[in-house]
Amino acid sequence: MDNSQRAAHQAGQAKGQAQEKASNLMDSASNAAQSAKETAQHAGQQMQQKAQGAADSVRNAMGGNNN
């Protein structure tokens, strides 16, 4: 293998390693985004439940519970 072939081989290896690292970073970013989305959805559900509970408490205190 001459110097030119060796250099091309090493460049190909470096390119492959860079692509693998980029792919791993993209996977990590995607996982982080999914986790953040789920956390935000959970927080939103909790806020909605608390708001509903507060509204129910006010309605009960005002005597407006007509279930």
Beta strands, then each sheet from edge to edge (+ up, - down):
end
